[in-house]
Amino acid sequence: MGELELISRVDALQLRYADALDSKDMDAWVNCFDEQGASYICIALENVRDELPLALMMDDSIARIRDRAKFVTKVWAGTFEDYTTRHFVQRLTVQPGTETLVTVRSNFMVTYTTAAGSSEILATGQYLDEIGLPDSGAFFRSRRAVLDTVATPRYLVYPI
């Protein structure tokens, strides 16, 4: 696979992920992850630096990723003040590992808008990803959202 195709597949996955969350399509969000095994972790940079395993969200299997989607859409539905997100992602590095796996580091900023119409920055940080590359497309094997701050201006319902 050439470098241009590799970057194109990585960017398409990043866009699919952002679009799924920004449109609140949790099934599409789950479909961004590798069915054979995946993880999603949202953790503060301070905890990473201090080697503390405490995370805001820790879904260490595809089953837990599916559970998160179910909780957001069914269990918690109607129990929280909803908000809309917008994800902005800047790919920084793509490091080939094998023919079917790459490591990607990207900056992110997520904004949110309340039902009342006010908007703020929800979170900034870096994504540290392991991306599987089957014959076509790309899927997250691991997505680690490392937040620059320990706290966010509001509770997190949706993944970052």
C-alpha positions as CSV (number, residue, x, y, z in Angstrom):
1,M,0.0,0.0,0.0
2,G,1.4,3.4,-0.9
3,E,1.7,6.3,1.5
4,L,-1.1,8.3,-0.2
5,E,-3.6,5.4,0.1
6,L,-2.5,4.8,3.7
7,I,-3.1,8.4,4.7
8,S,-6.4,8.5,2.8
9,R,-7.7,5.5,4.7
10,V,-6.6,6.9,8.1
11,D,-8.2,10.3,7.3
12,A,-11.4,8.6,6.1
13,L,-11.6,6.7,9.4
14,Q,-11.0,9.9,11.4
15,L,-13.8,11.7,9.5
16,R,-16.2,8.8,9.9
17,Y,-15.5,8.8,13.7
18,A,-16.1,12.6,14.0
19,D,-19.2,12.5,11.9
20,A,-20.7,9.6,13.9
21,L,-20.3,11.4,17.2
22,D,-21.3,14.8,15.9
23,S,-24.5,13.3,14.4
24,K,-25.0,11.2,17.6
25,D,-25.0,8.0,15.6
26,M,-23.7,5.6,18.2
27,D,-24.0,2.6,15.9
28,A,-21.8,4.3,13.4
29,W,-19.4,5.1,16.2
30,V,-19.2,1.4,17.2
31,N,-18.6,0.5,13.5
32,C,-15.4,2.6,13.6
33,F,-13.8,-0.1,15.8
34,D,-12.4,-3.5,14.9
35,E,-14.9,-6.3,15.6
36,Q,-12.0,-8.7,16.3
37,G,-10.9,-6.7,19.3
38,A,-10.8,-3.0,20.1
39,S,-10.5,-0.5,23.0
40,Y,-11.5,3.1,23.7
41,I,-10.0,5.0,26.6
42,C,-10.5,8.6,27.5
43,I,-7.9,9.7,30.1
44,A,-6.4,12.9,31.5
45,L,-2.8,13.7,30.5
46,E,-2.0,14.1,34.2
47,N,-3.0,10.5,34.9
48,V,-0.9,9.3,31.9
49,R,2.2,11.3,33.2
50,D,1.7,10.0,36.7
51,E,1.1,6.4,35.4
52,L,-2.3,6.3,37.0
53,P,-4.7,3.9,35.3
54,L,-7.8,6.0,36.2
55,A,-9.7,7.0,33.1
56,L,-12.9,9.0,32.4
57,M,-14.0,6.2,30.0
58,M,-12.3,2.8,29.8
59,D,-13.8,0.4,27.3
60,D,-11.3,-2.4,27.0
61,S,-13.2,-4.6,24.5
62,I,-15.6,-4.3,21.6
63,A,-18.3,-5.6,24.0
64,R,-17.8,-2.6,26.3
65,I,-17.7,-0.2,23.4
66,R,-21.1,-1.6,22.3
67,D,-22.3,-1.2,26.0
68,R,-21.3,2.4,26.0
69,A,-23.3,3.0,22.8
70,K,-26.3,1.3,24.4
71,F,-26.0,3.3,27.6
72,V,-25.9,6.6,25.7
73,T,-28.9,5.8,23.5
74,K,-31.1,3.6,25.7
75,V,-30.2,3.6,29.4
76,W,-29.3,7.3,29.9
77,A,-31.7,8.6,27.3
78,G,-33.7,11.5,28.7
79,T,-31.7,11.6,32.0
80,F,-29.1,14.2,31.0
81,E,-29.1,17.6,29.5
82,D,-28.2,16.8,25.8
83,Y,-25.6,18.7,23.9
84,T,-24.2,18.8,20.4
85,T,-20.5,18.2,19.6
86,R,-18.2,19.3,16.8
87,H,-14.9,17.4,16.5
88,F,-11.8,19.0,14.9
89,V,-8.9,16.7,14.3
90,Q,-5.4,17.4,13.0
91,R,-3.3,14.3,12.0
92,L,0.3,14.7,13.2
93,T,2.1,11.4,12.5
94,V,1.4,8.0,10.9
95,Q,3.9,5.3,11.8
96,P,3.6,2.1,9.9
97,G,3.9,-1.0,12.2
98,T,3.0,-3.9,9.8
99,E,1.2,-4.1,6.5
100,T,-2.1,-4.2,8.4
101,L,-1.4,-1.9,11.4
102,V,-0.3,1.7,11.9
103,T,0.1,4.0,14.8
104,V,-1.4,7.5,14.5
105,R,-1.1,10.6,16.7
106,S,-3.5,13.5,16.2
107,N,-4.5,16.6,18.0
108,F,-8.2,17.2,18.7
109,M,-10.5,19.9,19.9
110,V,-14.2,19.1,20.7
111,T,-16.7,21.9,21.1
112,Y,-20.2,21.6,22.5
113,T,-23.4,23.5,22.1
114,T,-26.2,23.3,24.7
115,A,-29.9,23.3,23.9
116,A,-30.0,26.9,25.0
117,G,-27.5,27.7,22.2
118,S,-24.3,28.5,24.1
119,S,-21.1,27.0,22.8
120,E,-17.7,26.3,24.5
121,I,-14.7,24.1,24.1
122,L,-15.4,20.8,25.8
123,A,-12.0,19.1,25.5
124,T,-8.6,19.4,23.8
125,G,-5.9,16.8,23.6
126,Q,-4.4,14.1,21.5
127,Y,-5.6,10.8,20.0
128,L,-3.2,8.0,20.2
129,D,-4.4,5.3,17.8
130,E,-3.6,1.9,16.6
131,I,-5.5,1.4,13.3
132,G,-6.0,-1.9,11.6
133,L,-5.9,-1.9,7.8
134,P,-7.8,-4.9,6.3
135,D,-8.1,-5.3,2.5
136,S,-10.2,-2.1,2.3
137,G,-11.0,0.6,4.8
138,A,-9.6,1.1,8.3
139,F,-10.8,0.4,11.9
140,F,-9.6,1.4,15.3
141,R,-8.0,-1.4,17.3
142,S,-7.2,1.1,20.0
143,R,-8.2,4.7,20.4
144,R,-6.8,6.6,23.4
145,A,-8.1,10.1,23.8
146,V,-5.7,11.9,26.1
147,L,-7.3,15.1,27.5
148,D,-5.0,18.1,28.2
149,T,-7.0,18.8,31.4
150,V,-8.2,16.8,34.3
151,A,-11.7,18.3,34.2
152,T,-14.1,19.3,31.5
153,P,-16.6,22.2,31.7
154,R,-19.5,19.7,31.8
155,Y,-20.0,16.0,32.3
156,L,-19.1,13.7,29.3
157,V,-21.9,11.6,28.0
158,Y,-20.6,11.0,24.5
159,P,-17.1,9.7,23.8
160,I,-14.5,12.3,22.8
